[in-house]
Amino acid sequence: MAVAAADRRRSNRRSVRKKIEWAPYVFASPGALYLLALMAVPLGRGVWLSFTDTKLLNPNGGDVVGAENYAELLGSGKLYDSILTTVLYSAGTVVGALVLGTVAALSINDRFAGRLLARTLLTLPWAVPTVAVALVFSWIYNVDSGVANRGLRSLGIGEVGWLTDPSMGLVSVTLASVWKVFPFVTLVVLAALQSVPAELREAASVDGANSMTIFRAVVLPHISPTMRIVALLMTIWSFRRFEIIWLLTGGGPANSTNTIVINVYREAFQNSNLGMAAAIGVIGLVMAIAVTVVYFIADRRREIG
């Protein structure tokens, strides 16, 4: 009897282990099916289009042209210009949002009168629709009556063509984008700050460390993994950001804000060339995947080292 009972217990344990081994696949299957149905199929269609000469007016009638679209793109300076613009825009947006968001999170982390109101106000830009943000910044950047130029004229600097000067177009959309997205960084970093043990900061303060030393030696090591993930997400989102750029400049002036996504839109809906647009989109996807792979490789090496 005892042997039979022991066999049943071993059998039950094996059954439980098998169920546990299958559990991740069961829980992940709904999300995997969702991605397959709503992302993998359209993505595959887009990759297929990139090897055709499909036109907007005949989306199902394109002929297969092989790698001609890619060859034409790689031989054109416009692609490299849009890639450079995308990289500069993404770098400016990510760095600006990370710095501003982290400073904002640090400033509202400690208790003070009106902290709840301050936290609420800091989240407003993230909640405001992108169209409204674009309209507000169009008014701010207005050459004659905009707040930005009024401030510059009051300082005796003179006015700036924020949305008409090719040298300022990318700066203008980057500043607007940073204002729009930095609250997301603030909220995520603020959550990470809540996990920093107060005892460590108090011990460092007792040892005579100033605020900057405490941040560098105690706070930053705790929040840096979160900041790296946020930086990755912000980079990918910046690669595919369309609305605020298109609404502010339409890719101008003089193509100074013609990012890859803007280039895709122009090629598809202004030049009616879906095949070429899909090829540009695939190149943008490869860039995003490359950034993600580099991030995880670097993160893996950091863990091993």
C-alpha positions as protocol buffer text, in pm:
chain_id: "A"
residue {
  index: 1
  type: MET
  ca { x: 0 y: 0 z: 0 }
}
residue {
  index: 2
  type: ALA
  ca { x: 280 y: 235 z: 95 }
}
residue {
  index: 3
  type: VAL
  ca { x: 458 y: 166 z: -235 }
}
residue {
  index: 4
  type: ALA
  ca { x: 139 y: 230 z: -432 }
}
residue {
  index: 5
  type: ALA
  ca { x: 82 y: 558 z: -247 }
}
residue {
  index: 6
  type: ALA
  ca { x: 440 y: 667 z: -318 }
}
residue {
  index: 7
  type: ASP
  ca { x: 394 y: 583 z: -687 }
}
residue {
  index: 8
  type: ARG
  ca { x: 77 y: 791 z: -700 }
}
residue {
  index: 9
  type: ARG
  ca { x: 255 y: 1086 z: -536 }
}
residue {
  index: 10
  type: ARG
  ca { x: 541 y: 1063 z: -788 }
}
residue {
  index: 11
  type: SER
  ca { x: 290 y: 1040 z: -1071 }
}
residue {
  index: 12
  type: ASN
  ca { x: 104 y: 1346 z: -940 }
}
residue {
  index: 13
  type: ARG
  ca { x: 429 y: 1540 z: -911 }
}
residue {
  index: 14
  type: ARG
  ca { x: 522 y: 1453 z: -1269 }
}
residue {
  index: 15
  type: SER
  ca { x: 179 y: 1561 z: -1385 }
}
residue {
  index: 16
  type: VAL
  ca { x: 208 y: 1891 z: -1201 }
}
residue {
  index: 17
  type: ARG
  ca { x: 555 y: 1951 z: -1347 }
}
residue {
  index: 18
  type: LYS
  ca { x: 424 y: 1887 z: -1698 }
}
residue {
  index: 19
  type: LYS
  ca { x: 139 y: 2131 z: -1642 }
}
residue {
  index: 20
  type: ILE
  ca { x: 383 y: 2392 z: -1515 }
}
residue {
  index: 21
  type: GLU
  ca { x: 607 y: 2341 z: -1818 }
}
residue {
  index: 22
  type: TRP
  ca { x: 313 y: 2400 z: -2054 }
}
residue {
  index: 23
  type: ALA
  ca { x: 170 y: 2692 z: -1857 }
}
residue {
  index: 24
  type: PRO
  ca { x: 385 y: 2967 z: -2022 }
}
residue {
  index: 25
  type: TYR
  ca { x: 280 y: 2851 z: -2368 }
}
residue {
  index: 26
  type: VAL
  ca { x: -87 y: 2843 z: -2271 }
}
residue {
  index: 27
  type: PHE
  ca { x: -78 y: 3190 z: -2119 }
}
residue {
  index: 28
  type: ALA
  ca { x: 120 y: 3335 z: -2410 }
}
residue {
  index: 29
  type: SER
  ca { x: -93 y: 3179 z: -2683 }
}
residue {
  index: 30
  type: PRO
  ca { x: -371 y: 3446 z: -2690 }
}
residue {
  index: 31
  type: GLY
  ca { x: -115 y: 3721 z: -2737 }
}
residue {
  index: 32
  type: ALA
  ca { x: 74 y: 3517 z: -2995 }
}
residue {
  index: 33
  type: LEU
  ca { x: -246 y: 3455 z: -3194 }
}
residue {
  index: 34
  type: TYR
  ca { x: -330 y: 3824 z: -3176 }
}
residue {
  index: 35
  type: LEU
  ca { x: 14 y: 3921 z: -3308 }
}
residue {
  index: 36
  type: LEU
  ca { x: -7 y: 3659 z: -3581 }
}
residue {
  index: 37
  type: ALA
  ca { x: -349 y: 3773 z: -3701 }
}
residue {
  index: 38
  type: LEU
  ca { x: -311 y: 4150 z: -3675 }
}
residue {
  index: 39
  type: MET
  ca { x: 63 y: 4203 z: -3719 }
}
residue {
  index: 40
  type: ALA
  ca { x: 237 y: 3911 z: -3886 }
}
residue {
  index: 41
  type: VAL
  ca { x: -6 y: 3890 z: -4178 }
}
residue {
  index: 42
  type: PRO
  ca { x: 0 y: 4265 z: -4262 }
}
residue {
  index: 43
  type: LEU
  ca { x: 378 y: 4264 z: -4213 }
}
residue {
  index: 44
  type: GLY
  ca { x: 416 y: 3975 z: -4454 }
}
residue {
  index: 45
  type: ARG
  ca { x: 194 y: 4157 z: -4702 }
}
residue {
  index: 46
  type: GLY
  ca { x: 410 y: 4468 z: -4670 }
}
residue {
  index: 47
  type: VAL
  ca { x: 730 y: 4274 z: -4731 }
}
residue {
  index: 48
  type: TRP
  ca { x: 572 y: 4114 z: -5038 }
}
residue {
  index: 49
  type: LEU
  ca { x: 466 y: 4455 z: -5172 }
}
residue {
  index: 50
  type: SER
  ca { x: 824 y: 4579 z: -5141 }
}
residue {
  index: 51
  type: PHE
  ca { x: 923 y: 4335 z: -5418 }
}
residue {
  index: 52
  type: THR
  ca { x: 652 y: 4460 z: -5656 }
}
residue {
  index: 53
  type: ASP
  ca { x: 571 y: 4775 z: -5853 }
}
residue {
  index: 54
  type: THR
  ca { x: 222 y: 4800 z: -5701 }
}
residue {
  index: 55
  type: LYS
  ca { x: 48 y: 5135 z: -5742 }
}
residue {
  index: 56
  type: LEU
  ca { x: -203 y: 5299 z: -5511 }
}
residue {
  index: 57
  type: LEU
  ca { x: -484 y: 5295 z: -5768 }
}
residue {
  index: 58
  type: ASN
  ca { x: -433 y: 4923 z: -5834 }
}
residue {
  index: 59
  type: PRO
  ca { x: -323 y: 4772 z: -5500 }
}
residue {
  index: 60
  type: ASN
  ca { x: -373 y: 4412 z: -5617 }
}
residue {
  index: 61
  type: GLY
  ca { x: -231 y: 4440 z: -5965 }
}
residue {
  index: 62
  type: GLY
  ca { x: 142 y: 4496 z: -5921 }
}
residue {
  index: 63
  type: ASP
  ca { x: 406 y: 4289 z: -6097 }
}
residue {
  index: 64
  type: VAL
  ca { x: 697 y: 4129 z: -5914 }
}
residue {
  index: 65
  type: VAL
  ca { x: 1015 y: 4330 z: -5979 }
}
residue {
  index: 66
  type: GLY
  ca { x: 1246 y: 4155 z: -5734 }
}
residue {
  index: 67
  type: ALA
  ca { x: 1492 y: 4381 z: -5555 }
}
residue {
  index: 68
  type: GLU
  ca { x: 1455 y: 4674 z: -5797 }
}
residue {
  index: 69
  type: ASN
  ca { x: 1288 y: 4894 z: -5536 }
}
residue {
  index: 70
  type: TYR
  ca { x: 1569 y: 4833 z: -5290 }
}
residue {
  index: 71
  type: ALA
  ca { x: 1835 y: 4889 z: -5556 }
}
residue {
  index: 72
  type: GLU
  ca { x: 1676 y: 5220 z: -5652 }
}
residue {
  index: 73
  type: LEU
  ca { x: 1652 y: 5325 z: -5288 }
}
residue {
  index: 74
  type: LEU
  ca { x: 2010 y: 5231 z: -5204 }
}
residue {
  index: 75
  type: GLY
  ca { x: 2129 y: 5423 z: -5508 }
}
residue {
  index: 76
  type: SER
  ca { x: 1934 y: 5734 z: -5410 }
}
residue {
  index: 77
  type: GLY
  ca { x: 2055 y: 5999 z: -5169 }
}
residue {
  index: 78
  type: LYS
  ca { x: 1699 y: 6063 z: -5052 }
}
residue {
  index: 79
  type: LEU
  ca { x: 1690 y: 5740 z: -4852 }
}
residue {
  index: 80
  type: TYR
  ca { x: 2013 y: 5819 z: -4670 }
}
residue {
  index: 81
  type: ASP
  ca { x: 1893 y: 6172 z: -4600 }
}
residue {
  index: 82
  type: SER
  ca { x: 1571 y: 6040 z: -4446 }
}
residue {
  index: 83
  type: ILE
  ca { x: 1765 y: 5781 z: -4241 }
}
residue {
  index: 84
  type: LEU
  ca { x: 1996 y: 6052 z: -4109 }
}
residue {
  index: 85
  type: THR
  ca { x: 1699 y: 6275 z: -4030 }
}
residue {
  index: 86
  type: THR
  ca { x: 1529 y: 5987 z: -3849 }
}
residue {
  index: 87
  type: VAL
  ca { x: 1840 y: 5912 z: -3644 }
}
residue {
  index: 88
  type: LEU
  ca { x: 1890 y: 6279 z: -3549 }
}
residue {
  index: 89
  type: TYR
  ca { x: 1524 y: 6322 z: -3461 }
}
residue {
  index: 90
  type: SER
  ca { x: 1516 y: 6001 z: -3255 }
}
residue {
  index: 91
  type: ALA
  ca { x: 1839 y: 6085 z: -3073 }
}
residue {
  index: 92
  type: GLY
  ca { x: 1719 y: 6436 z: -2988 }
}
residue {
  index: 93
  type: THR
  ca { x: 1377 y: 6316 z: -2875 }
}
residue {
  index: 94
  type: VAL
  ca { x: 1508 y: 6026 z: -2665 }
}
residue {
  index: 95
  type: VAL
  ca { x: 1785 y: 6223 z: -2494 }
}
residue {
  index: 96
  type: GLY
  ca { x: 1563 y: 6524 z: -2433 }
}
residue {
  index: 97
  type: ALA
  ca { x: 1275 y: 6315 z: -2297 }
}
residue {
  index: 98
  type: LEU
  ca { x: 1506 y: 6107 z: -2076 }
}
residue {
  index: 99
  type: VAL
  ca { x: 1678 y: 6410 z: -1924 }
}
residue {
  index: 100
  type: LEU
  ca { x: 1361 y: 6614 z: -1877 }
}
residue {
  index: 101
  type: GLY
  ca { x: 1157 y: 6316 z: -1758 }
}
residue {
  index: 102
  type: THR
  ca { x: 1420 y: 6203 z: -1507 }
}
residue {
  index: 103
  type: VAL
  ca { x: 1461 y: 6554 z: -1366 }
}
residue {
  index: 104
  type: ALA
  ca { x: 1084 y: 6585 z: -1335 }
}
residue {
  index: 105
  type: ALA
  ca { x: 1058 y: 6245 z: -1165 }
}
residue {
  index: 106
  type: LEU
  ca { x: 1330 y: 6337 z: -914 }
}
residue {
  index: 107
  type: SER
  ca { x: 1164 y: 6668 z: -839 }
}
residue {
  index: 108
  type: ILE
  ca { x: 827 y: 6512 z: -752 }
}
residue {
  index: 109
  type: ASN
  ca { x: 957 y: 6199 z: -582 }
}
residue {
  index: 110
  type: ASP
  ca { x: 987 y: 6348 z: -234 }
}
residue {
  index: 111
  type: ARG
  ca { x: 691 y: 6468 z: -33 }
}
residue {
  index: 112
  type: PHE
  ca { x: 599 y: 6836 z: -54 }
}
residue {
  index: 113
  type: ALA
  ca { x: 286 y: 7048 z: -47 }
}
residue {
  index: 114
  type: GLY
  ca { x: 105 y: 7022 z: -379 }
}
residue {
  index: 115
  type: ARG
  ca { x: 286 y: 6707 z: -494 }
}
residue {
  index: 116
  type: LEU
  ca { x: -36 y: 6546 z: -618 }
}
residue {
  index: 117
  type: LEU
  ca { x: -118 y: 6855 z: -826 }
}
residue {
  index: 118
  type: ALA
  ca { x: 235 y: 6865 z: -966 }
}
residue {
  index: 119
  type: ARG
  ca { x: 217 y: 6499 z: -1066 }
}
residue {
  index: 120
  type: THR
  ca { x: -118 y: 6557 z: -1234 }
}
residue {
  index: 121
  type: LEU
  ca { x: 8 y: 6857 z: -1431 }
}
residue {
  index: 122
  type: LEU
  ca { x: 318 y: 6671 z: -1545 }
}
residue {
  index: 123
  type: THR
  ca { x: 108 y: 6393 z: -1699 }
}
residue {
  index: 124
  type: LEU
  ca { x: -109 y: 6630 z: -1903 }
}
residue {
  index: 125
  type: PRO
  ca { x: 114 y: 6650 z: -2213 }
}
residue {
  index: 126
  type: TRP
  ca { x: 105 y: 6270 z: -2245 }
}
residue {
  index: 127
  type: ALA
  ca { x: -276 y: 6275 z: -2222 }
}
residue {
  index: 128
  type: VAL
  ca { x: -327 y: 6557 z: -2473 }
}
residue {
  index: 129
  type: PRO
  ca { x: -410 y: 6432 z: -2826 }
}
residue {
  index: 130
  type: THR
  ca { x: -125 y: 6469 z: -3073 }
}
residue {
  index: 131
  type: VAL
  ca { x: -337 y: 6682 z: -3305 }
}
residue {
  index: 132
  type: ALA
  ca { x: -398 y: 6931 z: -3025 }
}
residue {
  index: 133
  type: VAL
  ca { x: -25 y: 6936 z: -2944 }
}
residue {
  index: 134
  type: ALA
  ca { x: 55 y: 7010 z: -3308 }
}
residue {
  index: 135
  type: LEU
  ca { x: -199 y: 7293 z: -3318 }
}
residue {
  index: 136
  type: VAL
  ca { x: -62 y: 7447 z: -2998 }
}
residue {
  index: 137
  type: PHE
  ca { x: 297 y: 7434 z: -3120 }
}
residue {
  index: 138
  type: SER
  ca { x: 195 y: 7572 z: -3460 }
}
residue {
  index: 139
  type: TRP
  ca { x: 69 y: 7876 z: -3272 }
}
residue {
  index: 140
  type: ILE
  ca { x: 380 y: 7889 z: -3050 }
}
residue {
  index: 141
  type: TYR
  ca { x: 605 y: 7877 z: -3358 }
}
residue {
  index: 142
  type: ASN
  ca { x: 408 y: 8134 z: -3558 }
}
residue {
  index: 143
  type: VAL
  ca { x: 655 y: 8384 z: -3702 }
}
residue {
  index: 144
  type: ASP
  ca { x: 449 y: 8697 z: -3633 }
}
residue {
  index: 145
  type: SER
  ca { x: 233 y: 8622 z: -3328 }
}
residue {
  index: 146
  type: GLY
  ca { x: 387 y: 8311 z: -3176 }
}
residue {
  index: 147
  type: VAL
  ca { x: 501 y: 8307 z: -2815 }
}
residue {
  index: 148
  type: ALA
  ca { x: 849 y: 8183 z: -2912 }
}
residue {
  index: 149
  type: ASN
  ca { x: 927 y: 8477 z: -3140 }
}
residue {
  index: 150
  type: ARG
  ca { x: 765 y: 8726 z: -2905 }
}
residue {
  index: 151
  type: GLY
  ca { x: 1001 y: 8608 z: -2635 }
}
residue {
  index: 152
  type: LEU
  ca { x: 1301 y: 8632 z: -2867 }
}
residue {
  index: 153
  type: ARG
  ca { x: 1205 y: 8983 z: -2980 }
}
residue {
  index: 154
  type: SER
  ca { x: 1168 y: 9096 z: -2620 }
}
residue {
  index: 155
  type: LEU
  ca { x: 1526 y: 8978 z: -2561 }
}
residue {
  index: 156
  type: GLY
  ca { x: 1646 y: 9166 z: -2866 }
}
residue {
  index: 157
  type: ILE
  ca { x: 1743 y: 8849 z: -3051 }
}
residue {
  index: 158
  type: GLY
  ca { x: 1499 y: 8875 z: -3339 }
}
residue {
  index: 159
  type: GLU
  ca { x: 1253 y: 8630 z: -3485 }
}
residue {
  index: 160
  type: VAL
  ca { x: 1317 y: 8275 z: -3604 }
}
residue {
  index: 161
  type: GLY
  ca { x: 1140 y: 8083 z: -3878 }
}
residue {
  index: 162
  type: TRP
  ca { x: 1070 y: 7779 z: -3661 }
}
residue {
  index: 163
  type: LEU
  ca { x: 867 y: 7597 z: -3924 }
}
residue {
  index: 164
  type: THR
  ca { x: 993 y: 7774 z: -4238 }
}
residue {
  index: 165
  type: ASP
  ca { x: 1371 y: 7774 z: -4189 }
}
residue {
  index: 166
  type: PRO
  ca { x: 1530 y: 7441 z: -4296 }
}
residue {
  index: 167
  type: SER
  ca { x: 1790 y: 7474 z: -4022 }
}
residue {
  index: 168
  type: MET
  ca { x: 1519 y: 7498 z: -3754 }
}
residue {
  index: 169
  type: GLY
  ca { x: 1258 y: 7252 z: -3878 }
}
residue {
  index: 170
  type: LEU
  ca { x: 1407 y: 6943 z: -3713 }
}
residue {
  index: 171
  type: VAL
  ca { x: 1475 y: 7135 z: -3392 }
}
residue {
  index: 172
  type: SER
  ca { x: 1115 y: 7254 z: -3380 }
}
residue {
  index: 173
  type: VAL
  ca { x: 953 y: 6911 z: -3423 }
}
residue {
  index: 174
  type: THR
  ca { x: 1201 y: 6759 z: -3176 }
}
residue {
  index: 175
  type: LEU
  ca { x: 1114 y: 7013 z: -2907 }
}
residue {
  index: 176
  type: ALA
  ca { x: 742 y: 6954 z: -2960 }
}
residue {
  index: 177
  type: SER
  ca { x: 793 y: 6577 z: -2946 }
}
residue {
  index: 178
  type: VAL
  ca { x: 996 y: 6598 z: -2625 }
}
residue {
  index: 179
  type: TRP
  ca { x: 720 y: 6802 z: -2461 }
}
residue {
  index: 180
  type: LYS
  ca { x: 465 y: 6544 z: -2571 }
}
residue {
  index: 181
  type: VAL
  ca { x: 647 y: 6227 z: -2457 }
}
residue {
  index: 182
  type: PHE
  ca { x: 856 y: 6324 z: -2153 }
}
residue {
  index: 183
  type: PRO
  ca { x: 568 y: 6259 z: -1906 }
}
residue {
  index: 184
  type: PHE
  ca { x: 585 y: 5890 z: -1998 }
}
residue {
  index: 185
  type: VAL
  ca { x: 949 y: 5885 z: -1891 }
}
residue {
  index: 186
  type: THR
  ca { x: 856 y: 6074 z: -1575 }
}
residue {
  index: 187
  type: LEU
  ca { x: 594 y: 5820 z: -1473 }
}
residue {
  index: 188
  type: VAL
  ca { x: 816 y: 5517 z: -1541 }
}
residue {
  index: 189
  type: VAL
  ca { x: 1123 y: 5663 z: -1369 }
}
residue {
  index: 190
  type: LEU
  ca { x: 909 y: 5779 z: -1077 }
}
residue {
  index: 191
  type: ALA
  ca { x: 786 y: 5422 z: -1031 }
}
residue {
  index: 192
  type: ALA
  ca { x: 1148 y: 5304 z: -1033 }
}
residue {
  index: 193
  type: LEU
  ca { x: 1244 y: 5568 z: -776 }
}
residue {
  index: 194
  type: GLN
  ca { x: 983 y: 5431 z: -540 }
}
residue {
  index: 195
  type: SER
  ca { x: 1178 y: 5103 z: -529 }
}
residue {
  index: 196
  type: VAL
  ca { x: 1504 y: 5265 z: -413 }
}
residue {
  index: 197
  type: PRO
  ca { x: 1548 y: 5172 z: -43 }
}
residue {
  index: 198
  type: ALA
  ca { x: 1527 y: 5482 z: 173 }
}
residue {
  index: 199
  type: GLU
  ca { x: 1778 y: 5324 z: 412 }
}
residue {
  index: 200
  type: LEU
  ca { x: 2052 y: 5337 z: 148 }
}
residue {
  index: 201
  type: ARG
  ca { x: 2000 y: 5706 z: 84 }
}
residue {
  index: 202
  type: GLU
  ca { x: 1988 y: 5780 z: 453 }
}
residue {
  index: 203
  type: ALA
  ca { x: 2308 y: 5584 z: 512 }
}
residue {
  index: 204
  type: ALA
  ca { x: 2485 y: 5770 z: 231 }
}
residue {
  index: 205
  type: SER
  ca { x: 2363 y: 6101 z: 373 }
}
residue {
  index: 206
  type: VAL
  ca { x: 2493 y: 6010 z: 719 }
}
residue {
  index: 207
  type: ASP
  ca { x: 2831 y: 5928 z: 563 }
}
residue {
  index: 208
  type: GLY
  ca { x: 2846 y: 6284 z: 432 }
}
residue {
  index: 209
  type: ALA
  ca { x: 2743 y: 6230 z: 69 }
}
residue {
  index: 210
  type: ASN
  ca { x: 2576 y: 6524 z: -103 }
}
residue {
  index: 211
  type: SER
  ca { x: 2267 y: 6501 z: -323 }
}
residue {
  index: 212
  type: MET
  ca { x: 2462 y: 6451 z: -645 }
}
residue {
  index: 213
  type: THR
  ca { x: 2676 y: 6175 z: -493 }
}
residue {
  index: 214
  type: ILE
  ca { x: 2368 y: 6000 z: -354 }
}
residue {
  index: 215
  type: PHE
  ca { x: 2204 y: 6011 z: -696 }
}
residue {
  index: 216
  type: ARG
  ca { x: 2514 y: 5881 z: -876 }
}
residue {
  index: 217
  type: ALA
  ca { x: 2607 y: 5608 z: -626 }
}
residue {
  index: 218
  type: VAL
  ca { x: 2269 y: 5496 z: -488 }
}
residue {
  index: 219
  type: VAL
  ca { x: 1976 y: 5608 z: -701 }
}
residue {
  index: 220
  type: LEU
  ca { x: 2116 y: 5575 z: -1054 }
}
residue {
  index: 221
  type: PRO
  ca { x: 2222 y: 5207 z: -1025 }
}
residue {
  index: 222
  type: HIS
  ca { x: 1867 y: 5119 z: -916 }
}
residue {
  index: 223
  type: ILE
  ca { x: 1686 y: 5308 z: -1191 }
}
residue {
  index: 224
  type: SER
  ca { x: 1932 y: 5259 z: -1479 }
}
residue {
  index: 225
  type: PRO
  ca { x: 1775 y: 4926 z: -1598 }
}
residue {
  index: 226
  type: THR
  ca { x: 1438 y: 5099 z: -1619 }
}
residue {
  index: 227
  type: MET
  ca { x: 1591 y: 5395 z: -1801 }
}
residue {
  index: 228
  type: ARG
  ca { x: 1753 y: 5165 z: -2056 }
}
residue {
  index: 229
  type: ILE
  ca { x: 1422 y: 4995 z: -2132 }
}
residue {
  index: 230
  type: VAL
  ca { x: 1252 y: 5334 z: -2163 }
}
residue {
  index: 231
  type: ALA
  ca { x: 1527 y: 5453 z: -2396 }
}
residue {
  index: 232
  type: LEU
  ca { x: 1473 y: 5150 z: -2618 }
}
residue {
  index: 233
  type: LEU
  ca { x: 1097 y: 5202 z: -2632 }
}
residue {
  index: 234
  type: MET
  ca { x: 1135 y: 5574 z: -2699 }
}
residue {
  index: 235
  type: THR
  ca { x: 1381 y: 5504 z: -2981 }
}
residue {
  index: 236
  type: ILE
  ca { x: 1146 y: 5260 z: -3153 }
}
residue {
  index: 237
  type: TRP
  ca { x: 851 y: 5495 z: -3109 }
}
residue {
  index: 238
  type: SER
  ca { x: 1056 y: 5784 z: -3249 }
}
residue {
  index: 239
  type: PHE
  ca { x: 1143 y: 5580 z: -3558 }
}
residue {
  index: 240
  type: ARG
  ca { x: 774 y: 5544 z: -3639 }
}
residue {
  index: 241
  type: ARG
  ca { x: 636 y: 5877 z: -3517 }
}
residue {
  index: 242
  type: PHE
  ca { x: 432 y: 6042 z: -3789 }
}
residue {
  index: 243
  type: GLU
  ca { x: 149 y: 6264 z: -3669 }
}
residue {
  index: 244
  type: ILE
  ca { x: 328 y: 6550 z: -3497 }
}
residue {
  index: 245
  type: ILE
  ca { x: 592 y: 6580 z: -3770 }
}
residue {
  index: 246
  type: TRP
  ca { x: 342 y: 6571 z: -4053 }
}
residue {
  index: 247
  type: LEU
  ca { x: 103 y: 6815 z: -3889 }
}
residue {
  index: 248
  type: LEU
  ca { x: 378 y: 7065 z: -3804 }
}
residue {
  index: 249
  type: THR
  ca { x: 594 y: 7058 z: -4118 }
}
residue {
  index: 250
  type: GLY
  ca { x: 469 y: 6792 z: -4360 }
}
residue {
  index: 251
  type: GLY
  ca { x: 828 y: 6676 z: -4394 }
}
residue {
  index: 252
  type: GLY
  ca { x: 957 y: 7023 z: -4480 }
}
residue {
  index: 253
  type: PRO
  ca { x: 1088 y: 7281 z: -4501 }
}
residue {
  index: 254
  type: ALA
  ca { x: 1315 y: 7160 z: -4781 }
}
residue {
  index: 255
  type: ASN
  ca { x: 1280 y: 6798 z: -4659 }
}
residue {
  index: 256
  type: SER
  ca { x: 1457 y: 6886 z: -4332 }
}
residue {
  index: 257
  type: THR
  ca { x: 1205 y: 6676 z: -4135 }
}
residue {
  index: 258
  type: ASN
  ca { x: 1153 y: 6404 z: -4395 }
}
residue {
  index: 259
  type: THR
  ca { x: 1193 y: 6101 z: -4168 }
}
residue {
  index: 260
  type: ILE
  ca { x: 1149 y: 5744 z: -4290 }
}
residue {
  index: 261
  type: VAL
  ca { x: 782 y: 5734 z: -4189 }
}
residue {
  index: 262
  type: ILE
  ca { x: 713 y: 6065 z: -4366 }
}
residue {
  index: 263
  type: ASN
  ca { x: 897 y: 5925 z: -4667 }
}
residue {
  index: 264
  type: VAL
  ca { x: 673 y: 5617 z: -4663 }
}
residue {
  index: 265
  type: TYR
  ca { x: 360 y: 5833 z: -4656 }
}
residue {
  index: 266
  type: ARG
  ca { x: 479 y: 6057 z: -4938 }
}
residue {
  index: 267
  type: GLU
  ca { x: 579 y: 5766 z: -5158 }
}
residue {
  index: 268
  type: ALA
  ca { x: 253 y: 5580 z: -5098 }
}
residue {
  index: 269
  type: PHE
  ca { x: -9 y: 5856 z: -5105 }
}
residue {
  index: 270
  type: GLN
  ca { x: 154 y: 6140 z: -5296 }
}
residue {
  index: 271
  type: ASN
  ca { x: 356 y: 5943 z: -5550 }
}
residue {
  index: 272
  type: SER
  ca { x: 105 y: 5651 z: -5547 }
}
residue {
  index: 273
  type: ASN
  ca { x: 390 y: 5399 z: -5537 }
}
residue {
  index: 274
  type: LEU
  ca { x: 296 y: 5135 z: -5279 }
}
residue {
  index: 275
  type: GLY
  ca { x: 583 y: 4903 z: -5372 }
}
residue {
  index: 276
  type: MET
  ca { x: 849 y: 5167 z: -5311 }
}
residue {
  index: 277
  type: ALA
  ca { x: 675 y: 5281 z: -4992 }
}
residue {
  index: 278
  type: ALA
  ca { x: 672 y: 4924 z: -4863 }
}
residue {
  index: 279
  type: ALA
  ca { x: 1045 y: 4891 z: -4936 }
}
residue {
  index: 280
  type: ILE
  ca { x: 1115 y: 5206 z: -4735 }
}
residue {
  index: 281
  type: GLY
  ca { x: 899 y: 5069 z: -4453 }
}
residue {
  index: 282
  type: VAL
  ca { x: 1092 y: 4740 z: -4451 }
}
residue {
  index: 283
  type: ILE
  ca { x: 1419 y: 4932 z: -4421 }
}
residue {
  index: 284
  type: GLY
  ca { x: 1274 y: 5122 z: -4127 }
}
residue {
  index: 285
  type: LEU
  ca { x: 1167 y: 4794 z: -3968 }
}
residue {
  index: 286
  type: VAL
  ca { x: 1518 y: 4654 z: -4010 }
}
residue {
  index: 287
  type: MET
  ca { x: 1656 y: 4963 z: -3836 }
}
residue {
  index: 288
  type: ALA
  ca { x: 1422 y: 4916 z: -3541 }
}
residue {
  index: 289
  type: ILE
  ca { x: 1509 y: 4546 z: -3517 }
}
residue {
  index: 290
  type: ALA
  ca { x: 1881 y: 4629 z: -3532 }
}
residue {
  index: 291
  type: VAL
  ca { x: 1847 y: 4878 z: -3246 }
}
residue {
  index: 292
  type: THR
  ca { x: 1658 y: 4620 z: -3039 }
}
residue {
  index: 293
  type: VAL
  ca { x: 1916 y: 4347 z: -3106 }
}
residue {
  index: 294
  type: VAL
  ca { x: 2205 y: 4579 z: -3017 }
}
residue {
  index: 295
  type: TYR
  ca { x: 2028 y: 4676 z: -2695 }
}
residue {
  index: 296
  type: PHE
  ca { x: 1974 y: 4316 z: -2581 }
}
residue {
  index: 297
  type: ILE
  ca { x: 2329 y: 4214 z: -2675 }
}
residue {
  index: 298
  type: ALA
  ca { x: 2471 y: 4505 z: -2478 }
}
residue {
  index: 299
  type: ASP
  ca { x: 2240 y: 4432 z: -2187 }
}
residue {
  index: 300
  type: ARG
  ca { x: 2341 y: 4067 z: -2190 }
}
residue {
  index: 301
  type: ARG
  ca { x: 2710 y: 4156 z: -2186 }
}
residue {
  index: 302
  type: ARG
  ca { x: 2647 y: 4398 z: -1900 }
}
residue {
  index: 303
  type: GLU
  ca { x: 2484 y: 4121 z: -1698 }
}
residue {
  index: 304
  type: ILE
  ca { x: 2767 y: 3876 z: -1769 }
}
residue {
  index: 305
  type: GLY
  ca { x: 3034 y: 4136 z: -1697 }
}
